[in-house]
């Protein structure tokens, strides 16, 4: 079993219900959810949208390998209404986004998966819930804690705890 740190994000639909459904599906298909952060509201990052995001960090103890975990998370996103448009460049609004931030202390670089998430250190909306749940977790590449990554983060976007 390894701990997989997954960031949930949504800025479309009934975000709390979509999150609850995502947790149910993850628990049934990926492994036991052992920790969940508070809810964070964040302005869209990298694109313009009227609706802000709900973000939460989920820690899943799993025996799936990283590629199998990614396949399950992508399938769950689709079941929750996410539609990917390959012709669209950049970021867009979405019902569900499930990003693997860490997979234990592994460093993974494949054509379909990069872990730790390559833009994690640039995103306040990911670092804040990570710091709540695992502030001393070491980044296996940068060799600093999540707390230090957040301290160094220059992302000016607004992120606030909602519950």
N, C-alpha and C positions, 0 to 999 in steps of 0.2 A: 504494500500500500504506500502511496505517496500522496502528499498534499498538493492539490492543484488550486491555485488562486485564480478565480474567475471574476472579471468585472462585468456586471450587468448594467446596461444602459438602455433607456427608452425615452423618446420624446413624442410618441404618438399613442393615441388610444388611452385606455384605462391602465396607466403605468403600474399602479400597485397590484392590480389583478393579474396583469401580464407577468410581473415579477413573481407573484405567488405561484402561478402556473409553471413558470420556468423552474422554480425550486422543486416543485412536485416532479416534473419530468427529469430534472437532473438527479434528484434523489433516487428515482426509480431506475434510471438507465446508466448513470455514470458512477455513483458511489454516494456515501453518506456525507451530507452537509454537516460540517462540524463547527462552523462559525459563519455569522452573517453580520455585516456592519450596519450601522445606522443608515438611513436614507440621506442622500446628498442631492441637492438641486444644483445644477450647473448650467451655465449658458452654453449654447452650442460652440464646439471647438472646431475651427477650421472651415466653417461655413455659416451662412446666415439662415436663421429659422426663427419663427415667432414663438414656438414652444420650447421651453427649457427641458433639460434632461433630468430624469431620475437615475441616479447611480447608486449601486450597492455592491460591496465586495462579498463574495461567497467563497468559503474554503471547502473543498470537496476532497475527502479521503477516497482515493480510487485505486483500482488495480488495472484500469485501462492503460494501454500505452498512450503516449502523447498524440499520435496520429488518430487513434481510435477515439480519444477524448474530443479532439477537434471535429471529427466527423459527426459525433453525437451532438455536440454543441451547435454545429451548423444546421443539423436536422431539426433540433429544437427551435432555433431561430425561425426557420421556415414554417414550422408548425404554429408558431406564435404570430405569424403574419408578416415576417420580414420578406421583402422582395428585393433581390439584388439586381441591379441594372448594370451589366458589364460595360455598356456603352457610356455610362455616366462617369465622368472623372470627379475625383474628390469625394467629400463626405456628403451624406444626405440624411434627412430625417428617417427614423426607423422605429418599428414597434419593439424590436428586441435586438440587442447587440450583446453577444457573450464572448468576451476576449480572454484568452488565457494569458495571464500576466506572468505567472511563475508555475513551474512544474517541479516541485521539490527544489533542489539546487542545480538542476540540469541546465546546461546551455545547449540549445537545439537550433540548428540552422538547416532547414530543408526548403525545397521550392514552395511548400505550402504552410510552413510553420516556423516562426522564429520566437524562441523563448530564451531569456526574458523578453517580454514584449518590447520591440525596438524603440517605441516612443513613450514608454512608461515614465521615464525621468523628466519628460517635457510636459506632463499632464497633471495639473493640480487635482482634477476630478478623479483621477485614479490613485494618486498618492495619498490623498486625505483619508479615504476609507481603508487603504492599506495600513496607514499609520495607526488608525484606530484599532485594527485587528492584530497587526503584527509589526509593531514599530521597530523591533530589533531584527527583523528578518534581513539577512544580508543579500544584497544584489550580487550574484555570482560572477559577474563581469567587472562591475565597478568597485566591488569589495567595500561597500558602505551600506549602512542600514537604510530602511525606508524613511526613518526620521531625518537622516542626513540628506537623502534625495529630496525630500520635501523642503528642507531648509535651503537647499541650493536651487530649487526650481524657480525659474524666472517667468513662468506662465502667469500673466496678469488677469486671467479670467476669474470671474466670481464663482465661488463654490461655497455652499452653506448647508449645514446640517438641517434637516427638516424634521427628524424624529429620532 
